[in-house]
């Protein structure tokens, strides 16, 4: 099996993944009475582990729910020195250059990775390390906040695999890198 780094994330019409205060309340702006997971379950079924940045990890830890992941979670951080006790055995800290981090994770048998967090996604893109992206666009303009994509050193080509309307209001598009990794 070949290594595959994938993104599954929601964004506002103006390209933000959280509001100015890091808030995510806008994700509840579209009713979902049937609990449609919009392909997330299938995405996760084809995922070995998650790799997220510290900010995303801290955001998830702040949700008033049980730990939402059944797969191993790696947190990319240069500042965290240990995992909170309640996440031991579920979360592992990693740091270093991305190729080295990926090698470490791959050596543990995790080849299909869910890359999460705006800065982490941008860092992976900057090094040509994202293979697929599933982006769900919400019909809201946040007017500011944390952008999905930051500046990249070079343009990158992705091709549309498919696009669909979810819940009659959201547009979900699946993109795949057009060329191989650098």
C-alpha positions in Angstrom: 0.0 0.0 0.0 1.3 3.5 -0.9 1.4 6.3 1.6 -1.5 8.7 1.1 -2.0 12.0 3.0 -5.6 13.3 2.8 -7.6 16.3 4.1 -11.3 16.3 5.0 -12.3 19.8 6.2 -15.1 22.4 6.1 -14.5 25.9 5.1 -16.6 29.1 4.8 -17.3 30.7 1.4 -14.4 33.1 2.1 -12.0 30.3 2.9 -11.9 30.3 6.7 -11.9 27.1 8.9 -12.7 29.0 12.1 -13.9 32.5 13.0 -11.7 35.3 14.4 -11.9 33.8 17.9 -11.2 30.2 16.7 -14.9 29.5 17.0 -16.7 26.8 15.0 -20.4 27.6 15.7 -20.9 28.4 12.0 -20.6 24.6 11.4 -24.0 24.3 13.0 -25.5 26.9 10.6 -26.9 24.2 8.3 -29.5 21.8 9.8 -28.7 18.1 9.6 -31.8 16.4 11.1 -30.9 13.0 9.7 -27.3 13.1 11.0 -25.8 12.7 7.5 -22.0 12.3 7.9 -21.4 13.5 4.4 -18.9 10.7 3.7 -16.8 11.2 6.8 -17.4 7.5 7.9 -16.2 6.2 4.6 -13.2 8.6 4.7 -12.3 7.4 8.2 -12.7 3.7 7.2 -9.9 4.3 4.7 -7.7 6.1 7.2 -5.0 4.5 9.4 -4.3 7.5 11.7 -4.7 11.2 12.1 -1.9 13.8 12.1 -3.0 17.2 13.5 -1.4 20.4 14.7 -1.3 21.4 18.4 -4.0 24.1 17.9 -6.4 21.6 16.4 -5.7 19.1 19.1 -6.4 21.7 21.8 -9.6 22.7 20.0 -10.8 19.0 19.9 -9.8 18.6 23.6 -12.1 21.6 24.4 -15.2 20.0 22.8 -17.7 18.9 25.4 -17.8 15.3 24.0 -15.9 12.1 24.5 -12.7 11.7 22.5 -14.1 11.5 18.9 -11.4 9.3 17.3 -11.0 5.5 17.3 -7.8 5.7 15.2 -4.4 6.7 16.5 -3.8 10.5 16.6 -0.4 12.1 16.2 -0.1 15.7 17.3 2.6 17.7 15.5 4.0 20.1 18.1 7.3 21.7 19.1 5.9 23.0 22.4 3.9 20.2 23.9 6.1 17.9 26.0 3.5 15.3 27.1 0.0 14.2 26.4 -2.7 14.9 29.0 -3.3 11.7 31.0 -6.8 11.1 29.6 -5.4 10.8 26.0 -2.5 8.5 26.7 -2.7 5.5 24.5 -4.8 7.5 22.0 -2.5 10.4 21.2 1.2 10.6 20.4 3.4 13.7 20.1 5.6 14.1 17.1 8.0 16.8 16.0 10.6 17.5 13.5 10.8 17.9 9.7 7.7 16.5 8.0 9.5 13.8 6.0 11.0 12.5 9.3 7.6 12.7 11.0 6.0 10.8 8.2 8.7 8.1 8.2 8.2 7.6 12.0 4.4 7.3 11.5 4.7 5.0 8.5 7.1 2.7 10.4 4.2 2.1 12.8 2.1 0.8 9.9 0.0 4.0 9.4 0.2 4.9 5.7 -3.2 6.5 5.0 -3.2 9.7 7.1 -5.9 12.3 7.8 -4.0 15.6 7.9 -5.9 18.2 10.0 -5.5 21.8 11.0 -5.0 24.9 8.9 -1.3 25.4 9.5 -0.5 21.7 9.4 -2.3 21.4 6.0 -0.5 24.5 4.7 2.9 23.1 5.8 2.2 19.7 4.1 1.0 21.5 0.9 4.1 23.7 0.9 6.2 20.5 0.7 3.9 18.8 -1.8 2.8 16.2 0.7 -1.0 16.3 0.3 -2.4 13.8 -2.1 -6.2 14.3 -1.7 -8.5 16.9 -0.3 -12.2 16.7 0.5 -13.5 20.3 1.1 -17.0 21.1 2.2 -18.0 24.7 1.7 -20.6 26.2 4.0 -22.7 29.1 2.7 -21.5 31.6 5.2 -19.0 34.5 4.9 -17.0 34.8 8.2 -15.3 38.0 7.1 -12.1 36.9 8.8 -10.6 34.1 10.9 -8.2 31.3 10.4 -7.7 30.6 6.7 -7.7 27.1 5.3 -4.7 27.8 3.1 -1.7 30.0 3.8 0.9 31.1 1.3 2.6 28.4 -0.7 6.0 28.6 -2.4 4.7 27.3 -5.7 1.4 26.6 -7.5 0.0 23.1 -7.2 -2.3 21.2 -9.5 -5.2 19.2 -8.3 -8.0 17.5 -10.3 -11.6 17.3 -9.4 -12.6 13.7 -8.6 -16.2 14.6 -7.9 -18.4 17.2 -6.4 -21.8 16.9 -4.8 -24.4 19.0 -2.9 -24.9 17.9 0.7 -28.0 18.7 2.8 -29.2 20.9 -0.1 -26.9 23.7 1.0 -23.3 22.6 1.1 -20.9 21.8 -1.7 -18.4 19.1 -1.1 -15.6 18.6 -3.6 -13.0 15.9 -3.7 -9.7 16.8 -5.3 -6.6 14.6 -6.1 -3.1 15.8 -6.7 -2.5 15.8 -10.5 1.1 15.0 -10.4 3.1 12.8 -8.0 4.9 14.2 -5.0 8.1 16.2 -5.6 
